[in-house]
Amino acid sequence: MIYLEHTPAPPLNRFVRSLWYAQAPQPGHKRERVLPTGRVQVILNLARDFILDCAKESPESGPMARVAPSLVVGARSVYEVVDTSDMADIIGMVFEPGAFPVFAGDAADLFSNRTVDLEEIWGVQARTLRDRLREIATPAGKLSCLEALLADRLNLMFARRAVKVHGAVDFALTRFGRAPCVATVAEVAKSTGWSERRFSQVFREQVGLSPKVWCRVQRFQLAVQRLHAGADVRWSELALDCGFYDQAHFANEFRAFSGIDPTTYSARGTPWANHVKVD
């Protein structure tokens, strides 16, 4: 298995959190549960000309559908299940919260809890990018190519003066980042000078989730990272440390976002915090 992660150089790193590349042709299991982070991603399958959509598999509809090989994965507030055969040769980018509209030219909440063909957003450039990445031999070279394209695209948006990031949303993300368990939406909205309704609307359009859901997902992620790091604490202490009311609230929220309980997550240790093997 190969996995590389790269942080882009400024000013791209203000908009793109990370670029990653994975090559796992034989992971040893068929499915993985991917936990929600609230961030928008773009993924490109370099091994074959489609990605399998596990959500469209059922006794009624039959086998999984094949969807486009390059996808926008919108900000998610629920887990999804992926087929590990798609990880044989795959590359992607994770956007900072509030940054995806700069690259999409549209509101982030239009993509929330959805996957959309990248060609619908970037047109033929999506196909050209994927073709170019497939021709590059090394993982590091692929990541460099991806970074260069994104940097060029960002520079073009700057030249067109099309980069619009709401200061109020930046302020709110910083405030929520310091204390997603403490700061309330009403308090943050008041600090921005907007009504709570207007603040929530703009935040959702920029980030993809409402501020309340965003804070819930980030609180869930605090717990995930603690568990993945092997935190040896009692559930009740972990719940309070991560901002849940009590252990029951922690257990309910964890299952709501992941589909499994914290004990099951801990028992299925994986290399990546947000990927859990499906038996």
N, C-alpha and C positions, 0 to 999 in steps of 0.2 A: 504494500500500500504506500502511496505517495500523497502527502498533503502539504501544501505550501500556502502561507498567508502573508500578504504584503500590505503595508500601509502606504498609500500614495503620498507623493511629495506635495507641499503647498503650491498653489491654493486648493488643489483638488481634494486634499484631505479634509477640508472644511465641508465637503459635500459627499464624499465617498469614504465610508468608514474603513473598508478593507476590500482587497481583491484576493480571491482564493482559487486554488487549483487542486483537484483531487483525482487520483487514479487508483481505483480499488476494484479490479476486475473480478476478484473472487472473495467477497467479504464473508462468505460462510453462512449467510442467512438471506432470505428473500426480501423481506420488508423492513423498513425502519419508520418509526414514528418521529416526526420532526416537530419540536415544540415551538410555540409562538414566541417571537421576540418583539413584535410590533414594528420591525424594520422592513422596508421594501428591499427586495433582491432582484437581480437579473441573473439567470443561469443559461448556459449554452452547452448543450450536449455535443461533444466533439467526436464521439465514437460512432454515432449513427444518426440518421435523419429524422428522429422522433424522440419524444419522451413519453413514457407510459403514465397514464392518469389512473391511479388506483381508485380515486373517488368515483370513477364511472364504471367500476366493476360491480356486478351484482348478479344473483341468480336469474333475474329477469332480463338484464341487458347483455349478459354474457361476459366475455373477456374484457380486459382493460382497453380503453380507447388509446389510440396513438395521437398525440398532439404535437404541436410545433416543437422543433429542437431547440429553439431559443425563446425563453419565456420571461415575462415580468411576473414575479411572485409578489403580489401586493402585501401590505402590512396585514399580518394575521393576528387574530385574537383567539384562534382555536388551532389545535394540532392538525397536521396532515400526515398521511401515510404515503411513502414513496417506495418505488421498486428499486432495489439496490443494483440491478443491472444497469441503471442509468448512471451509476457512479464509475463506470469503467474508464471514462475519460471526460471530465466535466470541469467547467470553469465558471466563475461567477463574480459578482460584485454586490456588496452590501452598502446601501445608502445610509447616510446619517438621517435621523428623523427631521423631517421638514425639507429635505433637499431634493427628493425625487421630482417634484413638479418642475424644477429647473431643467431636468433632462427629458421630461415627458411632455412639457408644454401643456399640462392639464393637471387637475386637482388629484391629489394622492388618494382621496377616498373613493374615487371611481374604480380603483383597483383593489380595494380592501377585501381580504378573504377570497380573492380571485386569482387565477392565472390567465395572462393575456399574451398572445403571440407578440413577440418583440417587433416583428415586422409591421404590426398595426401602429406602432409608436414611432419607430425609426425608419420605416420603409426599407428600401433595398440595402441601406447601410447595415442593417442587422445581418442580412445574408452575406454581404461582403466581409464583415468582421469575422463571422464564423468561418468562412472559407479561408481567410488569412490565418486565423488561429490554428486551423487544422494543418496548415503547411509548415508551421514552425515546430522544430524538433524538440526543443527543451521546455520544461514547465516554466523556468524563469523567463525564457524568451516570450512565451505566451503571455505571462503576466505583464511584461514590459510593453508588449504590443497593445494589450488591453488598456493599460494606464495611458499610453500615448494617445489612443483614440479618445478616451474620456477627457483628457486634458485639452485636446483640440476642440472637442465639442463644447467644453466649458468656455474656452477662450472665444469661440464663436458666439456663444450666448452673451458673454460680457460685451463683445463688440456690438451686438445688437441691442444692448441694454435690456436684455430679457431676463436677467437674473434678479428675481424679486423674492426676497426672504423677509417675512414680517418680523420686525423687531420684537413685537409682543410675544410671538411664538418662540423665538429664541430665548427671551427672558423666561417664559414659562417652562421650557425644557430644562434650562439651567436650574430653575427653582425646584422642579420636580426631580431632577437628577440628584440634587443634594438631599432631598427628603421625600421620595415618592409615597412614603407611608404617613407623612405628617401634613404637608402642605395640601390644603383643600382647594378644589377648583374655584370655589367662590372667593377665597382669599387671593388666589393668584389673579383671577379675572379682575378683581377690584384694584389690584396693584397695577394692572395694565391700563386702567382707565376705561375699559370696555364693560358693557353689560355681560353677565355670565353667558347669556344666549349667543351674543355676537362673538365673544371669545371662543366659545365651544365650536361654533361654526367654522371660524377661520382656522383654528387648531386642527380640526378634523380634515379640512381641505388640504392643509399643508402636510400633516403627519400621516393621515390615513385612518386614524382612530380618534374617538372622542377623548378629551383629557381624562375623564374618569376611567375609561377602559385602558388608556395608555398607562396610567398609574397602577392599575391592577396588574397589567402584564409585567411592568417593571418590578413590582413587588414579588410576583411569581418568579421572575428571573433571578432576583436576589436569592431566593430559596434554592432554585436550581443550581446556581453557581456554588452555593455553600455545600449542597449535597454532593455535587460532582467533585468538589475538592476534598471530600471525605470528612466533612465536619462531624466530629464525635460529640454531639450534644443531644440532649433530650429533645423530643419533638416540641414540647411545650416551650422550651427556651428558644429553639429555632424559630418557632412561630412568632414569638414576641420580638425577637431580634430583627425579623424581616418585616415587622409592621402589621402582622395579623392580630385580630382581636384576641384570639385564643387558638388552641390546637384544633378545635372543630372547624373554625373558620379557615385555618391553614389547609386542613385536609380537603375541605369542600372546594376551595379555590384551586388547589393543586389539581384535583381531579377534573374540574371544569375546564382548565386550560390544557391539560395533558392527556386526559382520558384514562389515567392510571393513578394509583395512590403513591405517596412518597416512598413507602417501603418497597414497592415494586420497582420504582425508579432506581433506588439505591442498590437493589439486588441485581439489576441488569447493567452494571457498569460498562460504559462505552468510552472510546477515545474522545468523543465530542459531547459536550454537555447537553446539547439540544437534539441529539440523535439517540433514540432508544430502540433496541432490537425488538421486533415483533415476533413472538413465538409462532 
